[in-house]
Amino acid sequence: QQLQMELQQLEMDGGGGAAAAPAQRKFTLLVSSEDTELLPEQRKCVAEAATVEELFATVQEKLALPVEIMVLMYDEDFEEWILLPKLEDLPDKAKVQIKRKDE
């Protein structure tokens, strides 16, 4: 995975143009979960990702979680946690919740 990230970085540095992969962003996340077996306490996680799927995988890896997860963000308008629709919706620093992908 590290190699893949470095390859993407090289492509982005050398590429430019419309065909380039989405830009890698760095996130500082305060991660919690209602599922205490998954994550017993709130943890800070610094993750780099260019896509929503990459963010899910990176957070799972950084927190050493045994199962695939999904990242939820808080929707102020509806006052509820929703599945992260696209990376652009997530601020660089955010509070997020995670849940098991199979739920």
Secondary structure as GFF3:
##gff-version 3
##sequence-region A 1 103
A	DSSP	alpha_helix	2	15	.	.	.	ID=ss1
A	DSSP	beta_strand	25	32	.	.	.	ID=ss2
A	DSSP	beta_strand	43	49	.	.	.	ID=ss3
A	DSSP	alpha_helix	52	62	.	.	.	ID=ss4
A	DSSP	beta_strand	69	75	.	.	.	ID=ss5
A	DSSP	beta_strand	80	83	.	.	.	ID=ss6
A	DSSP	three_ten_helix	87	89	.	.	.	ID=ss7
A	DSSP	beta_strand	93	100	.	.	.	ID=ss8
###
